Amino acid sequence: MSDKIPPLRLVGPGEASATNSETELHAQSIAAHMENAELLVEILPYIQRWRGKVVVIKFGGNAMTDPALAERFAEDVVLMHQVGILPLVVHGGGPQIGELMERLGKEPEFRDGLRVTDAETLDIARMVLVGKVNREIVSSINAHGPLAVGVSGEDGGLITAAARNPDLGFVGDVTSVDPTLLEKLFAEGLIPVMSTIGADATGQAYNINADTVAGAIAQAMEAEKVLYLTDVEGLYEDLEDEDSLIREISADELQHKTDNGDITGGMIPKIEACVRAVKNGVTSAHLVDGRIPHVALLELFTDAGIGTMITD
């Protein structure tokens, strides 16, 4: 047995300090791992609750244009998929469309938060949304696993559209949604990433507001939640007062605010879509701050949630 006993070695003061330091680092590492383990245990009920549920996420604003935030978002979507949630991404592309229009010397025009779209602007929107932004989001998600598939509202008759208002040109409204394509993608274990160009029965394309599409898709897919990533913390009673954030509000109350003119500008399509979604079977709609890294996970996996929640 004596040959198995390590030889006695005296440890000098410097070595003793190094050994103590290593012990402390090891203890800190164990503590950090324990904290992570406790966090995983805490979110287990949420994973069980949302497993198999469709969650529609409207991806836009800073969350999409900031590379670091976009990368965190891709990680969030893959994590949702890995724990059994069915994420469906609907993306905008307003800043990118505006940037290309500016480079081409074309002045954008907005009415009630919607871009006036002539034939040339429609071509620009189509190129940017389908050919550029969609591909970038798909590639970002697929860097974490070959899961994402890009689709347009024109694909497989997914979105049938009609002109919203002659004064807006080729700006469309959703007249119907055929979820067959999306259901097939989910059945194959894939993550749909959807751009918001739809078409009418003649094949005429329309650019549809991404907020509107996200709400309509959430209804058609009987989603549990629809999340809108915005550039503000949520909905405020008073835009000048950061402490007036509305944590929860009913669709009726929100509609009342809209009718009174309390909701203006680019927030109008979001609010209209939220109200319509929760009035038509979606359990809840959420306005969350897309500038916060991993905000989608914070909403799904915490009791208090984050931002503003709209319910029926």
Secondary structure, 3 states (H helix, E strand, C coil): CHHHCCCCCCCCHHHHHHHHHHHHHHHHHHHHHHHHHHHHHHHHHHHHHHCCCEEEEEECCHHHHCHHHHHHHHHHHHHHHHCCCEEEEEECCHHHHHHHHHHCCCCCCEECCEECECHHHHHHHHHHHHHHHHHHHHHHHHCCCCCEEEEECCHHHCEEEEECCHHHECEEEEEEECCHHHHHHHHCCCEEEEECEEECCCCCEEEECHHHHHHHHHHHCCCCEEEEEECCCCEECCCCCHHHEECEEEHHHHHHHHHCCCCCCCHHHHHHHHHHHHCCCCCEEEEEECCCCCHHHHHHCCCCCCCEEEEC
